[in-house]
Amino acid sequence: MPCKAAFGFSTVTLHAHWDLVAMAEAMFHLNDGVALVTGGGQGIGAAICRRLAAAGAKVAIFDRLAGPSKALAGSIDGIAVVGDVTSEADVARALREAETRLGPVAILVNNAGITGRAAHIWDLTRDDLESVMAVNLVGPFLWCRAVIPGMLARRYGRIINIASIAGKEGNPMLGPYSASKAALICLAKSLAKEVAGKGDVTVNAVSPAVIATPILEGLPDTTVNYMVSRIPMGRTGTPEEVAALVHYLASSEASFTTGQCYDISGGRATY
């Protein structure tokens, strides 16, 4: 068997390498902090839950679907709380349950979202707009409002809103969705400025391009093909790639990072 030196590595070098790996893992460890992820039962939300749990967080999954969220909770030693993000009563109840069972929420990921009906704006109804806004904007507003007092009191917290590249560029046939995600980005920027300097509390947004999740099944092929065609890498992203970025923003290492929108778009976003 060739010795380590034959490959250009000394024993000292290898020890130093693994020391750096261990240090990096410690830096991004979430130290039993409580993370609550909305819409965490499937897709991007589920990947985020798995990633944060693997990094040492205690995870509460808030989702309207009991089956997937409970199955995931069992696999990551987390808890599932069933509810509707648009209901103030459900949000208050879920926060009480999560904090009673796990402890104070230190990380909130506003991931729950719907695309709504794909159609020209002149073919949409007011209900089409308001139903999307209720889930994609009102829900995150309610959750931010619920957790912020505790984060400020403890002088620590991380909030990450899962927006979309559609919120920066606007996707045709998805007017309400695009508008809701633009508003979600600005909600993060506004709240970040309100809490800046009040302890280590940060608020950011993440804007993925098209990600390979079940949500795409409800969209016309022409809409999906349009989105993929705009990505220089020529492929969809994966939920795990989004979760990796969220992990950083949820960590204590992201202490000077707030009020930002981070694109994960395969090169689509250039500003």
C-alpha positions in Angstrom: 0.0 0.0 0.0 1.4 3.4 -0.9 2.4 5.6 2.1 0.6 8.9 2.8 3.7 10.8 1.6 3.4 9.3 -1.8 0.2 11.3 -2.3 1.8 14.5 -0.9 0.3 14.3 2.6 2.3 13.9 5.8 0.7 12.6 9.0 0.9 16.1 10.4 -0.9 17.6 7.3 -3.7 15.0 7.6 -4.1 15.8 11.3 -4.2 19.5 10.5 -6.8 18.8 7.8 -9.1 16.9 10.2 -8.6 19.5 12.9 -9.9 22.1 10.5 -12.9 19.9 9.5 -13.7 19.3 13.2 -13.5 23.1 13.8 -15.7 23.9 10.9 -18.3 21.4 12.1 -18.2 22.9 15.5 -18.6 26.4 14.1 -21.8 25.6 12.3 -23.2 23.3 14.9 -26.6 24.6 16.1 -26.1 23.5 19.7 -29.5 22.2 20.5 -31.2 25.4 19.4 -34.9 25.1 18.6 -35.7 25.6 14.9 -39.3 25.9 13.7 -39.8 25.3 10.0 -43.2 26.1 8.4 -44.3 23.9 5.5 -41.6 21.5 6.7 -43.3 18.2 5.8 -42.0 17.9 2.2 -39.9 19.4 -0.5 -37.5 22.3 0.4 -38.9 22.4 4.0 -38.2 18.8 4.6 -34.6 19.1 3.4 -34.2 22.1 5.7 -35.5 20.2 8.6 -33.2 17.3 8.0 -30.2 19.6 7.6 -30.8 21.6 10.7 -31.5 18.4 12.8 -28.2 16.9 11.5 -26.4 20.1 12.6 -27.7 19.7 16.1 -31.0 21.7 16.2 -34.2 20.5 17.8 -36.7 20.8 15.0 -40.4 21.6 15.1 -42.2 21.0 11.9 -45.3 23.2 11.3 -47.4 21.9 8.4 -51.0 21.6 7.5 -50.5 17.9 6.4 -50.2 15.6 9.4 -48.9 12.5 7.7 -45.7 13.7 6.0 -44.7 16.0 8.9 -45.2 13.3 11.5 -43.2 10.8 9.5 -40.4 13.3 9.1 -40.4 14.3 12.7 -40.0 10.6 13.7 -37.0 10.2 11.4 -35.1 13.2 12.8 -36.3 13.1 16.4 -38.3 16.3 16.1 -41.9 17.2 16.6 -44.7 17.8 14.2 -47.4 20.5 14.9 -50.3 20.6 12.5 -51.7 24.0 11.6 -52.5 26.7 9.0 -49.9 29.5 8.6 -52.8 31.9 7.9 -54.5 31.3 11.2 -53.4 33.5 14.1 -54.8 30.9 16.6 -52.9 28.1 15.0 -49.6 30.1 15.0 -50.0 31.0 18.7 -50.9 27.4 19.6 -48.0 25.9 17.6 -45.5 28.3 19.2 -46.7 27.4 22.7 -46.5 23.7 21.9 -43.1 23.9 20.3 -41.6 26.0 23.2 -43.3 23.8 25.8 -41.9 20.6 24.3 -38.5 21.8 23.0 -37.7 25.2 24.4 -37.6 28.7 23.1 -37.5 29.1 19.3 -34.2 30.4 18.2 -34.5 29.8 14.5 -37.6 30.4 12.3 -37.7 29.4 8.7 -40.7 30.7 6.9 -40.9 28.1 4.1 -44.6 27.4 3.6 -45.8 28.6 0.3 -48.1 28.0 -2.7 -47.7 28.9 -6.3 -51.4 29.5 -7.0 -53.1 29.2 -10.3 -50.9 29.7 -13.4 -52.7 32.1 -15.7 -52.6 35.6 -17.2 -53.4 38.3 -14.7 -56.6 39.2 -16.7 -57.8 35.7 -16.2 -57.3 35.6 -12.5 -59.7 36.5 -9.7 -59.3 38.5 -6.6 -59.5 35.2 -4.7 -56.6 33.8 -6.7 -54.4 36.8 -5.5 -55.6 36.8 -1.9 -55.2 33.1 -1.4 -51.5 33.2 -2.5 -50.8 36.3 -0.5 -52.4 34.8 2.6 -50.0 31.8 2.7 -46.9 33.4 1.2 -47.0 36.8 3.0 -49.5 36.9 5.8 -48.3 33.6 7.2 -44.7 34.7 7.5 -45.8 38.0 9.0 -47.8 36.2 11.7 -44.9 33.9 12.5 -42.3 36.7 12.6 -44.6 38.7 14.9 -45.0 35.7 17.1 -41.4 34.8 17.6 -39.7 38.2 17.6 -40.6 39.3 21.2 -38.9 36.2 22.6 -35.8 36.5 20.4 -35.4 40.2 21.4 -35.8 39.2 25.1 -33.1 36.6 24.8 -31.1 38.8 22.5 -30.6 36.0 19.9 -32.5 34.8 16.9 -32.4 33.8 13.3 -35.3 34.3 10.8 -35.0 33.1 7.2 -37.7 33.7 4.7 -37.8 31.3 1.7 -38.7 33.6 -1.2 -38.1 33.0 -4.9 -36.2 34.4 -7.8 -39.7 35.2 -9.2 -39.9 37.8 -6.5 -36.9 39.7 -8.0 -37.7 39.2 -11.7 -41.3 38.3 -12.0 -42.4 35.1 -13.8 -45.1 35.3 -16.5 -48.3 33.5 -15.6 -47.4 33.6 -12.0 -48.3 37.2 -11.1 -49.6 36.7 -7.6 -46.8 34.3 -6.7 -44.1 36.7 -8.0 -45.7 39.6 -6.1 -46.0 37.6 -2.9 -42.3 36.6 -3.0 -41.2 40.2 -3.7 -43.2 41.3 -0.6 -41.6 38.5 1.4 -38.1 39.7 0.5 -39.0 43.2 1.6 -40.6 41.9 4.8 -37.2 40.4 5.7 -35.3 43.6 4.9 -37.8 45.8 6.8 -37.8 43.6 9.9 -34.0 43.2 9.8 -33.7 47.0 10.2 -36.2 47.1 13.0 -34.3 44.6 15.2 -30.7 45.5 14.2 -28.6 46.4 17.2 -31.0 44.7 19.6 -28.8 41.7 20.3 -27.8 39.0 17.8 -31.1 38.8 15.9 -30.9 38.6 12.2 -33.4 38.4 9.4 -32.7 37.3 5.8 -34.3 35.9 2.7 -33.3 33.2 0.4 -34.4 33.3 -3.3 -34.2 30.0 -5.1 -34.7 29.5 -8.8 -36.7 26.5 -9.8 -36.1 23.6 -7.4 -37.0 20.0 -8.1 -39.9 19.5 -5.7 -43.5 18.2 -5.9 -44.7 21.8 -6.2 -43.7 21.8 -9.9 -46.2 19.0 -10.6 -49.0 21.6 -10.4 -47.5 23.9 -13.0 -47.8 23.7 -16.8 -44.8 22.3 -18.6 -44.4 25.6 -20.5 -44.1 27.5 -17.2 -41.5 25.1 -15.8 -39.5 25.0 -19.1 -39.4 28.8 -19.1 -38.0 28.9 -15.6 -35.3 26.3 -16.3 -34.4 27.9 -19.6 -33.4 31.0 -17.7 -30.8 29.2 -15.5 -27.3 29.3 -17.0 -26.4 26.0 -15.3 -29.2 24.4 -17.3 -30.8 22.4 -14.5 -33.1 22.7 -11.5 -31.7 23.1 -8.0 -32.1 20.5 -5.3 -33.8 21.0 -1.9 -30.6 20.0 -0.2 -28.7 22.8 -1.9 -31.2 25.3 -0.6 -31.0 23.7 2.9 -27.2 24.2 2.9 -27.6 27.9 2.5 -30.3 28.1 5.1 -28.0 26.2 7.5 -25.4 29.0 7.3 -27.9 31.8 7.8 -29.4 29.9 10.8 -26.0 29.5 12.5 -24.3 31.8 15.0 -21.6 32.3 12.3 -24.0 34.6 10.4 -23.9 37.3 13.0 -23.1 40.2 10.7 -25.4 39.1 8.0 -28.9 40.6 8.1 -31.4 42.3 5.8 -30.1 40.4 2.8 -31.6 38.3 0.0 -29.4 35.4 -1.0 -29.9 34.0 -4.4 -29.5 30.3 -5.1 -30.3 30.3 -8.8 -27.7 28.5 -10.8 -26.5 31.8 -12.2 -29.9 33.2 -13.1 -29.8 36.1 -10.7 -26.9 38.5 -11.4 -27.8 41.4 -9.1 
